[in-house]
């Protein structure tokens, strides 16, 4: 028998038709796979969200301190909103994009802020003497134009919270006196807050738990994580970001879920205090805004329990709130509870009228000058608590025509915004813009531009603020940054608790 060489057997096997067809199939699949890989590689280019570019035009203002007393008419009845001061080239007709969450290099942030603040007054030069009326500066500034009251009203139209985004936000900025620089400062401030959020979703007044690692000065000393997380969350909501959508969706989501995890069930409701009713009020306010903006039913049970806790924690005799449930109230803690209840009410959650009647009773107890001024826990005429008390009066039914309200607002606005009084200016801005007070356009420009000028521009602190304000010193840089952003958002963050509808007679 003849032995067939092995290589001949291999040749025959390879030459078999079925094997050849297998090779051809394998080759075809390989070629198709390579082609698909090339095509998909071309299509999978990741597009990063672009930096926020606002079509405002260049802001070329040269700040001049103008006396405000001449514009004040005490007890003026329903003053009309004067034209706001703005440049002719400020273009806000295009819809504003939502804020974009981007990682900002501290050096780039410093350059951006320096560019944004070129037109405004230097922080070292106070615009107003806190002890008296402003003194005219060395140069006259042309009076700019502002949209009419009708335009301002149009920007408020629509469902609650609508002014925080898109065309409505652009219209509100245009109508109420915002600027390109103020919006840039808001974006840089939000970026700073986002960088200082802890992994668990919280913010801490002492700046612990984040990547700061001592890079920022002036940490706070308070230890309520609900208060710190709530106050840091509010500016994101004010800019239209929620846990449902928006460029800061993950930042907001982590914060909300952290807050929900901190609720302690009690027989009197859900407790967010962590040692102080400040924490409970701020947290409830933030959750109410998140619910009002999204309609997320998941938040409703938490909100109802939080509202019940506010009601049961109210001082049954004096009608206010303080650090612990049932304590005789003070003006500042009471204001946060009232703001939370007002926001929840506009979002559709009812508040029993006896609770609001108690707030009115408390305000009566701490008022001075027949309701034009307010103290902390007793009748006094302190500037900061007076601004807070007047806003609370608006929430509980006083109209802009109310004589004491007009008289008190005029007195507070007369000397202009004090550069370091961030807490007072935060509240007074809301009072003046909602009253359409005749001094608002000029008061706003001073306050707006000094805030922009004083935003940190370099290093790890870029985008943040810190003020020598004894009213808010325990909150440190975190609280000051949040309050500064909220103040610069006043043009469109009027909803739900800062909108004219929110100060109607019915709660």
C-alpha positions as CSV (number, residue, x, y, z in Angstrom):
1,X,0.0,0.0,0.0
2,X,1.3,3.4,-1.0
3,X,1.7,5.9,1.8
4,X,0.3,9.4,1.0
5,X,2.6,12.2,2.4
6,X,1.0,14.2,5.1
7,X,1.4,17.5,3.2
8,X,-0.7,16.0,0.4
9,X,-3.6,15.3,2.8
10,X,-3.3,18.9,4.1
11,X,-3.4,20.2,0.6
12,X,-6.5,18.2,-0.2
13,X,-8.2,19.3,3.0
14,X,-7.4,23.0,2.3
15,X,-8.5,22.6,-1.3
16,X,-11.9,21.2,-0.4
17,X,-14.7,23.5,-1.5
18,X,-16.4,23.7,1.9
19,X,-13.1,24.9,3.5
20,X,-12.6,27.5,0.9
21,X,-16.1,28.9,1.4
22,X,-15.4,29.1,5.1
23,X,-12.3,31.1,4.5
24,X,-14.2,33.4,2.2
25,X,-16.9,33.9,4.9
26,X,-14.3,34.6,7.6
27,X,-12.6,37.1,5.4
28,X,-15.9,38.9,4.5
29,X,-16.8,39.1,8.2
30,X,-13.4,40.6,9.1
31,X,-13.7,43.2,6.4
32,X,-17.2,44.1,7.4
33,X,-16.1,44.4,11.1
34,X,-13.2,46.7,10.2
35,X,-15.5,48.9,8.1
36,X,-18.1,49.2,10.9
37,X,-15.4,50.0,13.4
38,X,-14.1,52.8,11.2
39,X,-17.6,54.2,10.6
40,X,-18.6,54.1,14.3
41,X,-15.3,55.6,15.3
42,X,-16.1,58.6,13.2
43,X,-19.6,58.9,14.6
44,X,-18.8,58.6,18.3
45,X,-17.0,61.9,18.7
46,X,-18.0,63.1,22.1
47,X,-19.3,66.7,22.2
48,X,-18.5,68.5,25.4
49,X,-21.0,71.2,26.4
50,X,-19.8,74.6,25.3
51,X,-19.0,77.4,27.8
52,X,-21.8,79.7,28.5
53,X,-21.8,82.6,26.1
54,X,-24.4,85.3,26.7
55,X,-25.4,87.7,24.0
56,X,-25.3,90.7,26.2
57,X,-22.7,92.8,24.4
58,X,-19.9,94.5,26.2
59,X,-20.7,96.2,29.5
60,X,-18.8,99.5,29.5
61,X,-20.3,101.1,32.7
62,X,-18.1,103.5,34.7
63,X,-19.6,103.4,38.2
64,X,-20.6,106.7,39.8
65,X,-22.2,107.0,43.2
66,X,-25.4,108.9,42.8
67,X,-27.4,110.2,45.8
68,X,-30.4,108.1,46.3
69,X,-32.4,110.4,48.5
70,X,-33.7,112.5,45.7
71,X,-35.4,109.6,44.1
72,X,-37.2,108.6,47.3
73,X,-40.7,109.6,48.0
74,X,-41.7,108.2,51.4
75,X,-45.0,106.4,51.5
76,X,-45.3,106.5,47.7
77,X,-48.3,104.6,46.5
78,X,-47.4,101.8,44.1
79,X,-44.4,103.4,42.6
80,X,-43.8,102.4,39.0
81,X,-40.6,100.7,38.0
82,X,-38.3,103.3,36.6
83,X,-36.3,102.5,33.4
84,X,-33.3,100.3,34.4
85,X,-29.9,101.6,33.6
86,X,-28.3,99.5,30.9
87,X,-26.3,99.9,27.7
88,X,-27.9,100.3,24.3
89,X,-25.9,97.4,23.0
90,X,-27.1,95.0,25.6
91,X,-28.7,92.3,23.5
92,X,-31.0,90.0,25.4
93,X,-33.5,89.2,22.7
94,X,-32.1,85.7,22.2
95,X,-33.0,83.1,24.7
96,X,-30.5,82.5,27.4
97,X,-29.0,79.1,27.5
98,X,-29.2,77.1,30.7
99,X,-26.1,77.3,32.8
100,X,-23.4,74.9,31.7
101,X,-21.5,72.8,34.2
102,X,-17.9,73.0,33.2
103,X,-14.7,72.4,35.1
104,X,-13.0,75.8,35.4
105,X,-9.3,76.0,35.8
106,X,-8.6,78.5,38.6
107,X,-6.3,80.6,36.4
108,X,-8.9,80.7,33.6
109,X,-11.6,81.6,36.1
110,X,-9.4,84.4,37.4
111,X,-9.0,85.7,33.8
112,X,-12.7,85.5,33.1
113,X,-13.7,87.3,36.3
114,X,-11.2,90.0,35.7
115,X,-12.6,90.5,32.2
116,X,-16.2,90.6,33.6
117,X,-15.4,93.1,36.3
118,X,-13.5,95.6,34.2
119,X,-16.4,98.0,33.8
120,X,-17.4,98.0,37.5
121,X,-16.2,99.8,40.5
122,X,-13.2,98.5,42.4
123,X,-14.0,96.7,45.6
124,X,-11.7,98.9,47.7
125,X,-13.7,102.0,46.9
126,X,-17.0,102.0,48.8
127,X,-19.8,103.3,46.8
128,X,-21.8,104.5,49.7
129,X,-21.1,105.7,53.2
130,X,-23.1,103.3,55.4
131,X,-23.7,106.1,57.9
132,X,-25.5,108.4,55.6
133,X,-26.7,109.4,52.1
134,X,-24.4,108.8,49.1
135,X,-22.1,111.5,48.0
136,X,-22.0,112.2,44.3
137,X,-18.9,110.9,42.5
138,X,-16.4,112.9,40.4
139,X,-18.0,112.2,37.1
140,X,-21.5,112.1,35.7
141,X,-22.9,109.0,34.1
142,X,-25.5,109.0,31.4
143,X,-28.8,107.5,32.6
144,X,-29.4,104.3,30.7
145,X,-32.7,103.0,29.7
146,X,-34.7,100.1,31.2
147,X,-37.7,98.2,29.8
148,X,-41.1,99.4,30.9
149,X,-43.2,97.9,33.7
150,X,-45.1,96.0,31.1
151,X,-42.0,94.3,30.0
152,X,-41.2,93.4,33.5
153,X,-44.7,92.0,34.0
154,X,-44.4,90.0,30.8
155,X,-41.2,88.4,32.0
156,X,-43.1,87.2,35.1
157,X,-45.9,85.6,33.0
158,X,-46.3,81.9,32.8
159,X,-46.2,79.0,35.3
160,X,-44.2,79.3,38.6
161,X,-40.5,79.1,38.1
162,X,-40.7,79.8,34.4
163,X,-38.5,82.9,34.6
164,X,-35.5,80.8,35.5
165,X,-34.9,79.6,32.0
166,X,-34.8,80.6,28.4
167,X,-36.6,83.6,27.0
168,X,-38.3,84.4,30.3
169,X,-35.0,84.5,32.0
170,X,-33.6,86.9,29.4
171,X,-36.7,89.1,29.6
172,X,-36.4,89.2,33.4
173,X,-32.8,90.2,33.3
174,X,-33.5,92.9,30.8
175,X,-36.5,94.2,32.7
176,X,-35.0,94.2,36.2
177,X,-31.5,95.3,35.7
178,X,-29.2,92.4,35.3
179,X,-26.0,92.6,33.3
180,X,-23.5,90.4,31.4
181,X,-21.1,90.7,34.3
182,X,-23.7,89.7,36.8
183,X,-24.6,86.6,34.9
184,X,-21.0,85.6,34.4
185,X,-20.5,86.0,38.2
186,X,-23.5,83.7,38.7
187,X,-21.9,81.0,36.5
188,X,-18.5,81.3,38.2
189,X,-20.2,81.1,41.6
190,X,-22.1,78.0,40.7
191,X,-18.9,76.4,39.4
192,X,-17.2,77.1,42.7
193,X,-20.1,75.6,44.6
194,X,-20.1,72.5,42.4
195,X,-16.3,72.0,43.0
196,X,-16.9,72.2,46.8
197,X,-19.6,69.6,47.0
198,X,-18.7,66.5,49.0
199,X,-18.9,63.0,47.5
200,X,-22.1,62.2,49.6
201,X,-23.9,65.2,48.0
202,X,-23.6,67.6,50.9
203,X,-21.9,70.9,51.4
204,X,-20.3,71.8,54.8
205,X,-19.9,75.3,56.1
206,X,-16.3,74.4,57.3
207,X,-15.6,73.2,53.7
208,X,-14.8,69.7,54.9
209,X,-15.4,66.6,52.8
210,X,-14.7,68.3,49.5
211,X,-11.5,68.7,47.4
212,X,-10.7,72.1,48.8
213,X,-8.1,70.8,51.3
214,X,-7.5,74.2,52.8
215,X,-7.4,76.0,49.5
216,X,-10.1,78.5,50.5
217,X,-9.9,80.8,53.5
218,X,-12.7,81.9,55.8
219,X,-14.5,78.5,56.5
220,X,-17.6,78.7,58.6
221,X,-18.2,77.3,62.0
222,X,-21.7,76.0,61.9
223,X,-22.3,72.2,61.9
224,X,-25.7,71.7,60.4
225,X,-25.2,69.8,57.2
226,X,-28.8,70.4,56.2
227,X,-28.4,74.1,56.5
228,X,-25.2,74.2,54.5
229,X,-26.5,71.8,51.9
230,X,-29.8,73.6,51.5
231,X,-28.3,77.1,51.2
232,X,-25.8,75.8,48.6
233,X,-28.5,74.0,46.6
234,X,-30.8,77.1,46.3
235,X,-28.6,79.0,43.8
236,X,-28.6,76.0,41.4
237,X,-32.4,75.9,41.6
238,X,-32.5,79.6,41.1
239,X,-30.6,79.2,37.9
240,X,-33.0,76.7,36.6
241,X,-31.1,73.5,37.3
242,X,-33.0,70.5,38.9
243,X,-32.5,66.9,39.7
244,X,-34.5,66.0,36.6
245,X,-32.6,67.9,33.9
246,X,-30.2,70.7,33.3
247,X,-26.4,71.0,33.2
248,X,-26.0,70.6,37.0
249,X,-28.4,67.7,37.2
250,X,-26.0,65.4,39.0
251,X,-25.0,68.1,41.4
252,X,-28.6,68.8,42.3
253,X,-29.6,65.2,42.4
254,X,-26.8,64.3,44.9
255,X,-27.8,67.2,47.1
256,X,-31.5,66.4,47.2
257,X,-30.9,62.8,48.0
258,X,-28.5,63.7,50.7
259,X,-31.1,66.0,52.2
260,X,-33.9,63.4,52.0
261,X,-31.6,60.9,53.8
262,X,-31.2,63.4,56.7
263,X,-34.9,63.6,57.6
264,X,-35.6,62.3,61.1
265,X,-39.2,61.0,61.6
266,X,-40.8,62.4,64.8
267,X,-44.3,62.5,66.1
268,X,-44.5,66.2,65.2
269,X,-43.3,65.7,61.6
270,X,-40.1,65.2,59.6
271,X,-37.1,66.9,61.2
272,X,-34.3,68.4,59.1
273,X,-32.9,70.6,61.9
274,X,-29.6,69.0,62.8
275,X,-29.5,71.3,65.8
276,X,-31.1,74.4,64.4
277,X,-34.4,75.4,62.7
278,X,-32.3,77.3,60.2
279,X,-31.4,73.9,58.7
280,X,-35.0,72.8,58.6
281,X,-36.3,76.0,57.0
282,X,-33.6,76.2,54.3
283,X,-34.0,72.5,53.5
284,X,-37.8,72.7,53.2
285,X,-37.5,75.8,51.0
286,X,-35.0,74.0,48.7
287,X,-37.2,70.9,48.4
288,X,-40.3,73.0,47.8
289,X,-38.6,74.8,44.9
290,X,-37.4,71.5,43.5
291,X,-40.9,70.1,43.7
292,X,-42.4,73.3,42.2
293,X,-40.0,73.2,39.3
294,X,-40.3,69.5,38.5
295,X,-43.6,68.2,39.9
296,X,-41.7,65.1,41.2
297,X,-44.2,63.4,43.4
298,X,-41.4,61.6,45.2
299,X,-40.8,64.8,47.1
300,X,-44.4,65.3,48.3
301,X,-44.3,63.0,51.4
302,X,-41.1,64.6,52.6
303,X,-42.4,68.1,52.0
304,X,-45.7,67.4,53.9
305,X,-43.8,66.0,56.9
306,X,-41.4,69.0,56.8
307,X,-44.3,71.5,56.6
308,X,-46.0,69.7,59.6
309,X,-42.7,70.0,61.6
310,X,-42.6,73.8,60.9
311,X,-46.2,74.1,62.1
312,X,-45.7,72.1,65.3
313,X,-42.3,73.8,66.0
314,X,-43.9,77.3,66.0
315,X,-44.0,79.2,69.3
316,X,-47.6,78.8,70.2
317,X,-47.7,82.2,72.1
318,X,-45.4,84.5,70.1
319,X,-45.9,83.0,66.7
320,X,-42.3,82.8,65.6
321,X,-39.5,80.2,65.4
322,X,-36.0,80.1,66.8
323,X,-33.2,77.4,67.0
324,X,-35.3,74.7,68.8
325,X,-38.9,73.8,68.3
326,X,-41.3,75.8,70.5
327,X,-38.7,78.5,71.5
328,X,-39.8,82.2,71.4
329,X,-39.0,83.3,67.9
330,X,-36.4,85.5,66.3
331,X,-36.8,87.4,63.0
332,X,-34.1,85.6,60.9
333,X,-35.2,82.0,61.7
334,X,-38.8,82.9,61.3
335,X,-38.1,84.3,57.8
336,X,-36.7,81.0,56.6
337,X,-39.7,79.1,57.8
338,X,-42.1,81.6,56.2
339,X,-40.2,81.5,52.9
340,X,-40.4,77.7,53.0
341,X,-44.1,77.7,53.7
342,X,-44.7,80.4,51.0
343,X,-42.8,78.4,48.4
344,X,-44.6,75.2,49.3
345,X,-47.9,77.0,49.1
346,X,-47.2,78.2,45.6
347,X,-46.0,74.7,44.6
348,X,-49.5,73.5,45.6
349,X,-49.1,72.3,49.3
350,X,-51.4,74.0,51.7
351,X,-50.4,75.8,54.9
352,X,-53.1,76.2,57.6
353,X,-54.0,79.9,58.1
354,X,-53.4,79.7,61.9
355,X,-49.7,79.3,61.2
356,X,-49.6,82.4,59.1
357,X,-51.7,84.3,61.6
358,X,-49.0,83.4,64.2
359,X,-46.3,84.9,62.0
360,X,-48.3,88.2,61.7
361,X,-48.5,88.2,65.5
362,X,-44.8,87.7,65.8
363,X,-44.1,90.5,63.4
364,X,-46.4,92.8,65.4
365,X,-44.3,92.0,68.6
366,X,-40.9,92.9,67.1
367,X,-41.9,95.9,64.9
368,X,-40.9,99.5,65.6
369,X,-41.8,102.8,64.1
370,X,-45.4,101.6,63.5
371,X,-44.2,98.7,61.3
372,X,-41.5,100.5,59.3
373,X,-38.6,98.8,61.2
374,X,-38.0,95.5,63.0
375,X,-35.8,94.0,65.7
376,X,-34.3,90.6,66.2
377,X,-36.4,89.5,69.2
378,X,-37.9,92.7,70.4
379,X,-39.0,96.1,68.9
380,X,-35.9,97.8,67.5
381,X,-34.9,99.6,64.3
382,X,-32.0,97.4,63.1
383,X,-31.2,97.6,59.4
384,X,-30.8,93.9,58.7
385,X,-33.8,92.6,60.6
386,X,-35.8,95.5,59.3
387,X,-35.2,94.4,55.7
388,X,-36.2,90.8,56.7
389,X,-39.3,92.0,58.6
390,X,-40.5,94.1,55.7
391,X,-40.2,91.1,53.3
392,X,-42.1,88.9,55.7
393,X,-44.8,91.6,55.8
394,X,-45.1,91.4,52.0
395,X,-45.4,87.6,52.2
396,X,-48.1,87.9,54.8
397,X,-50.3,90.4,53.0
398,X,-48.9,93.9,53.0
399,X,-49.2,95.5,49.5
400,X,-46.6,97.8,48.1
401,X,-49.0,100.7,48.8
402,X,-48.8,100.1,52.6
403,X,-47.6,103.2,54.2
404,X,-45.3,101.6,56.8
405,X,-43.8,99.3,54.1
406,X,-43.0,102.2,51.8
407,X,-41.6,104.3,54.6
408,X,-39.4,101.5,55.9
409,X,-38.0,100.5,52.5
410,X,-37.2,104.1,51.7
411,X,-35.3,104.6,54.9
412,X,-33.3,101.4,54.3
413,X,-32.5,102.3,50.7
414,X,-31.6,105.9,51.4
415,X,-27.8,105.3,52.0
416,X,-27.5,102.6,49.3
417,X,-26.3,99.0,49.7
418,X,-23.6,98.6,52.3
419,X,-20.7,96.7,50.7
420,X,-20.3,94.1,53.4
421,X,-23.9,93.7,54.5
422,X,-24.6,90.7,52.3
423,X,-27.5,89.4,54.4
424,X,-29.3,92.8,54.6
425,X,-28.7,93.4,50.9
426,X,-30.0,90.0,50.0
427,X,-33.4,90.8,51.7
428,X,-33.6,94.4,50.7
429,X,-33.1,93.6,47.1
430,X,-36.2,91.4,47.2
431,X,-38.2,94.1,48.9
432,X,-37.3,96.9,46.5
433,X,-37.7,95.0,43.3
434,X,-41.1,93.6,44.3
435,X,-42.3,97.0,45.4
436,X,-41.1,98.5,42.1
437,X,-39.6,101.1,44.3
438,X,-38.3,104.2,42.4
439,X,-34.9,103.8,43.9
440,X,-34.5,100.2,42.7
441,X,-32.7,100.9,39.4
442,X,-29.8,102.9,40.9
443,X,-29.7,100.9,44.2
444,X,-29.5,97.7,42.1
445,X,-26.7,98.9,39.9
446,X,-24.5,99.7,43.0
447,X,-25.3,96.4,44.7
448,X,-25.0,94.4,41.5
449,X,-21.7,95.9,40.4
450,X,-20.0,95.8,43.9
451,X,-20.9,92.1,44.1
452,X,-19.4,91.4,40.7
453,X,-16.3,93.4,41.7
454,X,-15.8,91.6,45.0
455,X,-16.0,88.0,43.6
456,X,-12.7,86.2,44.2
457,X,-10.6,86.1,41.0
458,X,-7.6,83.9,41.7
459,X,-6.7,80.5,43.0
460,X,-9.0,77.9,44.5
461,X,-11.3,80.7,45.8
462,X,-12.1,81.9,42.2
463,X,-15.8,82.4,41.9
464,X,-16.6,82.7,45.6
465,X,-17.2,85.6,48.0
466,X,-16.5,86.5,51.6
467,X,-17.7,89.6,53.4
468,X,-17.0,91.2,56.8
469,X,-20.7,90.7,57.7
470,X,-21.2,89.8,61.4
471,X,-24.8,88.7,60.6
472,X,-23.6,85.7,58.6
473,X,-20.0,85.2,59.8
474,X,-20.7,81.6,61.1
475,X,-21.7,80.5,57.6
476,X,-18.3,81.5,56.2
477,X,-17.4,81.5,52.6
478,X,-19.9,78.9,51.6
479,X,-22.9,80.9,53.0
480,X,-21.6,84.2,51.6
481,X,-21.1,82.7,48.1
482,X,-24.6,81.2,48.1
483,X,-26.2,84.5,49.3
484,X,-24.3,86.6,46.7
485,X,-25.4,84.3,43.9
486,X,-29.0,84.4,45.1
487,X,-28.8,88.2,45.2
488,X,-27.5,88.3,41.6
489,X,-30.3,85.9,40.6
490,X,-33.0,88.2,42.0
491,X,-34.0,89.3,38.5
492,X,-35.4,85.9,37.5
493,X,-35.4,84.0,40.8
494,X,-38.5,85.9,41.9
495,X,-40.4,82.6,41.6
496,X,-42.0,81.3,43.5
497,X,-41.5,83.3,46.7
498,X,-40.2,86.5,45.1
499,X,-42.8,87.0,42.4
500,X,-45.5,89.6,42.8
501,X,-48.1,86.8,43.0
502,X,-46.3,85.6,46.1
503,X,-47.1,88.7,48.1
504,X,-50.8,88.6,47.4
505,X,-53.2,88.9,50.4
506,X,-54.0,85.2,50.4
507,X,-51.3,82.9,51.5
